[in-house]
């Protein structure tokens, strides 16, 4: 179904009086004379351009030579000639622009051109569009009958109808209207409506006829409406109300029904700005200025092929052998920006279709920055993974070392217990012996029948006291030797020293060492494992006992002291024995270093590891007589901590 909407034609006539007509002829003559004078001046003044080796090519355009399509073709032709021809070329342009003025040029223009170029040698003539060819054929005898002529951008049927003896060579232009329709249907296969926008000039009518012929087979599928002769603004208002699935074809719009003249590409930009539907066309110069896609001829390829014909014309290769080459093939070209605007998929385009103006994505636009960021992230990921694996291995090693440390501490306590076996046995044997003596006494009194109630109660109280004493010794020994996990809780360091004194009391008596305790620390609450701290104190006191073994019995003294410091609670163990050599002081806490003949060198190393694990410090000093070992533990926080562990008094 076809609909035609055409604005009413209001022809405009420009009445000219004889005086005005004469004045116009004089001005044209002066203009042509000045142009001829400039051409001659160029030929004389610049031998490189107008000398005997410079070819002069006259280009006559039958329409506006500054239309984007012809500018692109002319630029490609000039560039190709400059690259391929050794000698210079002087380009001269004339325009008869029938599309703008709407009438064929008469003999007067031919006379003026002949007068203008009567002293200029033209090596080749290039005719652009059919009006220029018609003008040349009518007046060639007065213009340049000997110059080779090349034409382009005429219809193939027109080229076939040229006179056989005209000797014209050229390249016709086959506008692929059917190809544009195929491209539009490929992108919008569900479309049911099409709109064709065109103008009122003779060229516009030819373009509209091409679209009518291409759309006629689709009359049952598409409802076609023609907007003919409207101004670009009027047509834009109509397209703004179209649905998104409508197909819009732009023919050309050189002139509207009121006679106003436009540049088609500028008119297309006005339409595209307002249109709600994508627009398709047939000219490459309109891609990038509003067309979503189309089947177009390459103007660059046309310009290069035209340059070959002009070179052959200048060289005389076409003399007597005119050539009419086939039109350049059309190809599918789309504008990526318009496809994105209307939500059309480039994958729906015919195979091999070129998509221009594709807006690169973020990664395409900033590919090297993205690559650097990706490499940095990859390196960071590998580094983090490596650090996590290293942390995991380190944690496993720490757990393994902690387990070995617990085993070593337990083994050290067992070694201490072995060293204290005799003292512990004596410490337990005393209450057990007292219990046995009290039991024997009670038995004798019972047998004699003289036991009174008060005596029996006294004997039972003694037995109870000695039993508790033995039980306390065993309990302390069991707590010291039990294998248990490290327990961090709040405890009183003074009580830990007292408990340790109870364990070592028998050993001190056995070695005949006088042990004095001075617990002056007012606040001795620390956070840690009380059993491990007792082990440190035991190791230091046993070392003090060993150091006192080589001095006379009267000088065997050990002083254990606690006091407050700025860093926490300090425990010091001072002996008056043989002392430590100054050279050995830096190494006393090293593993396997010992100043004793039978020592393994592990006691002080274990003590240092326990103190440092509790956040404290340990040191040794050589005194004038004997040596002193000190360790400091930080105070426990005052709030939100469990109460100090109860410790027995020795």
Buried (B, 14 or more C-beta within 10 A) or exposed (E): EBEEBEBEEEEEEEEEEEEEEEEEEEEBBEEBEEBBEEBBEBBEEEEEBBEEEBBBBBBBBBBBBEBBBBBBBBEBBBBBBEEEBEEBBBBBBBBBBBBEEBEEBEEEBBBBBBBBBEEBEBBBBBBBBBBBBBBBBBBBEEBBEEBBBBBBBBBBEBBEEBEEEBBBBBBBBBBBBBBBBBBBBBBBEEBEBBBBBBBBBBBBBBBBEBBBEBBEEEEEEBBBBBBBBBBBEBBBEBBEEBEEBBBBBBBBBBBBBBEBBBBBBEBBBBBBEBBBBBBBBBBBBBBBBBBBBBBBBBBBBBBBBBBBBBBBBBBEBBEEEBBBBEBBEBBBBBBBBBBBEBEBEBEBBBEEBEBEEBEEEEEEEEEEEEEEEEEEEEEEEEEEEEEEEEEEEEEEEEEEEEEEBBEBBBEBBEBBBEBBEEBBEBBBEBBEEBBEBBEEBBEEBEEEEEBEEEEEEBBEEBBEBBBEBBEBBEEBBEBBEEEEEBEEBBBBBBBBBBBBBBBBBBBBBBBEBBBEBEBEBEBBBBBBBBBBBBBBBBBBBBBBBBBBEEBEEEBBBBBBBBBBEEEBBBBBBBBBBBBBEEEBBEBBBEEEBBBEEEBEBBBBBBBBBBBEBBBBBBBBEBEEBBBBBBBBBBBBEEEEEEEBBEBEEB
